[in-house]
Amino acid sequence: MAAVGGGQEAPASQQQQQQQQQQGPASPPLPARHTPLTPGLRASRFQQVLDSSLSHTLAKISWDNFAACYPTIAAQSPAVLRAVQKQMVDRLGALCKKEFDTVLQSRNVVAKLNELESLVSEAERRRDDAGVGAEAPIPPHMLPPDQILAAHLAPHLAQQQSQLNAKLQTVQAHNAKLFSDIQKQREEMQSLMALLQKVFEDIDGANGQIDDVADDLAKETRTVEAEMTEP
């Protein structure tokens, strides 16, 4: 019975393996969905102008104009021609909207219009803060070349300055660590020098003590040698 059961389990496992092979590898995860920007006043108005222009353009493909192009079919099969006209208008409108959306996303129109709106609001705020009797600012085309060049270079220079400041802070932190390591090494060297100095002093003291007893040891050694040499 055990042999029969094992024979039944083997084909089942083979079938599972075949099913897994047929299914193939798991599909990669889908990319994150693009989150559209919230259009501001100018972006909304721009979208309304596009929609209005497209509506006026598609209105030119009316039934009367379309039937005038195909009078025979309009007289014999008006329902078919109306269906064709409606499909053409719907298809053309969908393609135009898709193309407009592609251009808006590729050119980042909504974000740039929102930025323009922010710049205009900031300019109006500054004008209101300056007051009625304030001196009117110089138009951009009347500014000297140096100021125009400085205005164009200011964002780039500010970015470069921030990067240099970050690099400077990194170098300063690295130098501080190196200085700390050097100070520790100097302290270790001074402690080693003090230890060596103490060892040298101990050696000098030992030599002085040996000098005091060296003559006595020499006399005793000569006496012992003399005694050993006597018959």
C-alpha contacts under 8 A as a table, 3 or more apart, distances in Angstrom:
res1	aa1	res2	aa2	distance
1	M	4	V	5.07
1	M	5	G	6.21
2	A	5	G	5.07
2	A	6	G	6.18
3	A	6	G	5.15
3	A	7	G	6.22
4	V	7	G	5.08
4	V	8	Q	6.37
5	G	8	Q	5.16
5	G	9	E	6.36
6	G	9	E	5.15
6	G	10	A	6.36
7	G	10	A	5.44
7	G	11	P	7.10
8	Q	11	P	5.94
8	Q	12	A	6.75
9	E	12	A	5.17
9	E	13	S	6.35
10	A	13	S	5.29
10	A	14	Q	6.31
11	P	14	Q	4.98
11	P	15	Q	6.12
12	A	15	Q	5.11
12	A	16	Q	6.38
13	S	16	Q	5.08
13	S	17	Q	6.30
14	Q	17	Q	5.10
14	Q	18	Q	6.22
15	Q	18	Q	5.09
15	Q	19	Q	6.20
16	Q	19	Q	5.09
16	Q	20	Q	6.24
17	Q	20	Q	5.12
17	Q	21	Q	6.21
18	Q	21	Q	5.08
18	Q	22	Q	6.15
19	Q	22	Q	5.08
19	Q	23	Q	6.20
20	Q	23	Q	5.14
20	Q	24	G	6.54
21	Q	24	G	5.34
37	L	110	V	6.99
37	L	111	A	7.05
38	T	110	V	7.99
39	P	42	R	7.72
39	P	43	A	5.15
39	P	44	S	5.74
39	P	110	V	5.92
39	P	111	A	7.75
39	P	114	N	6.89
40	G	43	A	5.20
40	G	44	S	5.95
40	G	110	V	7.79
40	G	113	L	7.49
40	G	114	N	5.63
40	G	117	E	7.57
41	L	44	S	5.24
41	L	45	R	6.17
41	L	114	N	7.95
41	L	117	E	7.74
42	R	45	R	5.00
42	R	46	F	6.01
42	R	113	L	6.26
42	R	114	N	7.23
42	R	117	E	6.99
43	A	46	F	4.99
43	A	47	Q	6.22
43	A	109	V	7.77
43	A	110	V	5.60
43	A	113	L	5.72
43	A	114	N	6.85
44	S	47	Q	5.10
44	S	48	Q	6.24
45	R	48	Q	4.96
45	R	49	V	6.22
46	F	49	V	5.09
46	F	50	L	6.34
47	Q	50	L	5.08
47	Q	51	D	6.20
48	Q	51	D	5.08
48	Q	52	S	6.00
49	V	52	S	5.06
49	V	53	S	6.02
50	L	53	S	5.17
50	L	54	L	6.11
51	D	54	L	5.13
51	D	55	S	6.09
52	S	55	S	5.05
52	S	56	H	6.20
53	S	56	H	5.18
53	S	57	T	6.14
54	L	57	T	5.03
54	L	58	L	6.10
54	L	93	G	7.28
54	L	96	C	7.75
55	S	58	L	5.18
55	S	59	A	6.01
56	H	59	A	5.01
56	H	60	K	6.78
57	T	60	K	5.55
57	T	61	I	7.60
58	L	61	I	5.47
58	L	62	S	7.70
58	L	89	V	6.39
58	L	93	G	7.21
59	A	62	S	5.68
60	K	65	N	7.40
61	I	65	N	6.22
61	I	66	F	6.21
61	I	85	Q	7.80
61	I	89	V	7.12
62	S	65	N	5.38
62	S	66	F	6.02
62	S	85	Q	7.99
63	W	66	F	5.01
63	W	67	A	5.80
63	W	82	R	7.04
63	W	85	Q	7.10
64	D	67	A	5.16
64	D	68	A	6.08
65	N	68	A	5.11
65	N	69	C	6.58
66	F	69	C	5.30
66	F	70	Y	6.70
66	F	85	Q	6.99
67	A	70	Y	5.08
67	A	71	P	5.52
67	A	73	I	7.88
67	A	74	A	5.47
67	A	81	L	7.66
68	A	71	P	5.39
70	Y	73	I	5.67
70	Y	74	A	6.09
71	P	74	A	4.96
71	P	75	A	6.11
72	T	75	A	5.25
72	T	76	Q	6.22
73	I	76	Q	5.13
73	I	77	S	5.33
73	I	78	P	6.56
73	I	81	L	6.73
74	A	77	S	5.60
74	A	78	P	4.47
74	A	81	L	6.20
75	A	78	P	6.04
77	S	80	V	5.54
77	S	81	L	6.44
78	P	81	L	5.10
78	P	82	R	6.00
79	A	82	R	5.08
79	A	83	A	6.27
80	V	83	A	5.15
80	V	84	V	6.30
81	L	84	V	5.03
81	L	85	Q	6.06
82	R	85	Q	4.99
82	R	86	K	6.08
83	A	86	K	5.12
83	A	87	Q	6.12
84	V	87	Q	5.14
84	V	88	M	6.08
85	Q	88	M	5.14
85	Q	89	V	6.23
86	K	89	V	5.20
86	K	90	D	6.11
87	Q	90	D	5.14
87	Q	91	R	5.87
88	M	91	R	5.14
88	M	92	L	5.95
89	V	92	L	5.21
89	V	93	G	6.02
90	D	93	G	5.15
90	D	94	A	6.16
91	R	94	A	5.20
91	R	95	L	6.20
92	L	95	L	5.18
92	L	96	C	6.12
93	G	96	C	5.18
93	G	97	K	6.15
94	A	97	K	5.20
94	A	98	K	6.13
95	L	98	K	5.11
95	L	99	E	6.12
96	C	99	E	5.07
96	C	100	F	6.07
97	K	100	F	5.02
97	K	101	D	6.11
98	K	101	D	5.12
98	K	102	T	6.21
99	E	102	T	5.06
99	E	103	V	6.27
100	F	103	V	5.18
100	F	104	L	6.14
101	D	104	L	5.03
101	D	105	Q	6.20
102	T	105	Q	5.27
102	T	106	S	6.03
103	V	106	S	5.15
103	V	107	R	5.88
104	L	107	R	5.44
104	L	108	N	5.69
104	L	109	V	5.08
104	L	110	V	6.94
105	Q	108	N	4.94
105	Q	109	V	6.74
105	Q	110	V	7.94
106	S	109	V	7.98
108	N	111	A	5.69
108	N	112	K	6.36
109	V	112	K	5.18
109	V	113	L	6.03
110	V	113	L	5.18
110	V	114	N	6.12
111	A	114	N	5.05
111	A	115	E	6.12
112	K	115	E	4.92
112	K	116	L	6.12
113	L	116	L	4.92
113	L	117	E	6.15
114	N	117	E	4.99
114	N	118	S	6.25
115	E	118	S	5.00
115	E	119	L	6.22
116	L	119	L	5.03
116	L	120	V	6.19
117	E	120	V	5.13
117	E	121	S	6.12
118	S	121	S	5.06
118	S	122	E	6.08
119	L	122	E	5.05
119	L	123	A	6.11
120	V	123	A	5.03
120	V	124	E	6.16
121	S	124	E	5.11
121	S	125	R	6.13
122	E	125	R	5.04
122	E	126	R	6.19
123	A	126	R	5.15
123	A	127	R	6.16
124	E	127	R	5.00
124	E	128	D	6.17
125	R	128	D	5.12
125	R	129	D	6.12
126	R	129	D	4.99
126	R	130	A	6.06
127	R	130	A	5.13
127	R	131	G	6.61
128	D	131	G	5.39
128	D	132	V	7.58
130	A	133	G	7.91
130	A	134	A	5.72
131	G	134	A	5.58
138	I	142	M	6.42
138	I	143	L	6.70
139	P	142	M	5.39
139	P	143	L	6.78
140	P	143	L	5.40
140	P	148	I	7.86
143	L	147	Q	6.58
143	L	148	I	6.66
144	P	147	Q	5.68
144	P	148	I	6.56
145	P	148	I	5.10
145	P	149	L	5.99
146	D	149	L	5.17
146	D	150	A	6.07
147	Q	150	A	4.98
147	Q	151	A	6.03
148	I	151	A	5.08
148	I	152	H	6.31
149	L	152	H	5.19
149	L	153	L	6.09
150	A	153	L	5.04
150	A	154	A	5.76
151	A	154	A	5.27
151	A	155	P	7.83
152	H	155	P	6.94
152	H	156	H	7.85
153	L	156	H	5.35
153	L	157	L	5.91
154	A	157	L	5.13
154	A	158	A	5.95
155	P	158	A	5.08
155	P	159	Q	6.22
156	H	159	Q	5.18
156	H	160	Q	6.22
157	L	160	Q	5.01
157	L	161	Q	5.96
158	A	161	Q	5.00
158	A	162	S	6.20
159	Q	162	S	5.20
159	Q	163	Q	6.31
160	Q	163	Q	5.08
160	Q	164	L	6.12
161	Q	164	L	5.03
161	Q	165	N	6.03
162	S	165	N	5.04
162	S	166	A	6.22
163	Q	166	A	5.12
163	Q	167	K	6.27
164	L	167	K	5.00
164	L	168	L	5.97
165	N	168	L	4.94
165	N	169	Q	6.15
166	A	169	Q	5.19
166	A	170	T	6.30
167	K	170	T	5.05
167	K	171	V	6.20
168	L	171	V	5.09
168	L	172	Q	6.05
169	Q	172	Q	5.04
169	Q	173	A	6.11
170	T	173	A	5.20
170	T	174	H	6.20
171	V	174	H	4.99
171	V	175	N	6.03
172	Q	175	N	5.01
172	Q	176	A	6.07
173	A	176	A	5.07
173	A	177	K	6.31
174	H	177	K	5.16
174	H	178	L	6.25
175	N	178	L	4.98
175	N	179	F	6.06
176	A	179	F	5.06
176	A	180	S	6.19
177	K	180	S	5.08
177	K	181	D	6.23
178	L	181	D	5.04
178	L	182	I	6.14
179	F	182	I	5.04
179	F	183	Q	6.15
180	S	183	Q	5.11
180	S	184	K	6.28
181	D	184	K	5.14
181	D	185	Q	6.21
182	I	185	Q	5.01
182	I	186	R	6.13
183	Q	186	R	5.07
183	Q	187	E	6.24
184	K	187	E	5.11
184	K	188	E	6.24
185	Q	188	E	5.02
185	Q	189	M	6.13
186	R	189	M	4.96
186	R	190	Q	6.14
187	E	190	Q	5.09
187	E	191	S	6.20
188	E	191	S	5.12
188	E	192	L	6.15
189	M	192	L	5.03
189	M	193	M	6.06
190	Q	193	M	4.99
190	Q	194	A	6.13
191	S	194	A	5.09
191	S	195	L	6.19
192	L	195	L	5.00
192	L	196	L	6.14
193	M	196	L	5.06
193	M	197	Q	6.07
194	A	197	Q	5.02
194	A	198	K	6.24
195	L	198	K	5.12
195	L	199	V	6.29
196	L	199	V	4.97
196	L	200	F	6.16
197	Q	200	F	5.09
197	Q	201	E	6.22
198	K	201	E	5.04
198	K	202	D	6.24
199	V	202	D	5.04
199	V	203	I	6.19
200	F	203	I	4.99
200	F	204	D	6.16
201	E	204	D	5.07
201	E	205	G	6.16
202	D	205	G	5.07
202	D	206	A	6.17
203	I	206	A	5.06
203	I	207	N	6.17
204	D	207	N	5.06
204	D	208	G	6.23
205	G	208	G	5.10
205	G	209	Q	6.35
206	A	209	Q	5.16
206	A	210	I	6.20
207	N	210	I	5.00
207	N	211	D	6.19
208	G	211	D	5.10
208	G	212	D	6.51
209	Q	212	D	5.24
209	Q	213	V	6.79
210	I	213	V	5.44
210	I	214	A	5.76
211	D	214	A	5.02
211	D	215	D	7.49
212	D	215	D	7.10
213	V	216	D	5.32
213	V	217	L	6.18
214	A	217	L	5.14
214	A	218	A	6.15
215	D	218	A	5.05
215	D	219	K	6.23
216	D	219	K	5.15
216	D	220	E	6.20
217	L	220	E	5.16
217	L	221	T	6.04
218	A	221	T	5.03
218	A	222	R	6.21
219	K	222	R	5.16
219	K	223	T	6.12
220	E	223	T	5.04
220	E	224	V	6.16
221	T	224	V	5.23
221	T	225	E	6.22
222	R	225	E	5.06
222	R	226	A	6.10
223	T	226	A	5.08
223	T	227	E	6.20
224	V	227	E	5.13
224	V	228	M	6.17
225	E	228	M	5.08
225	E	229	T	6.19
226	A	229	T	5.15
226	A	230	E	6.37
227	E	230	E	5.39
228	M	231	P	7.96
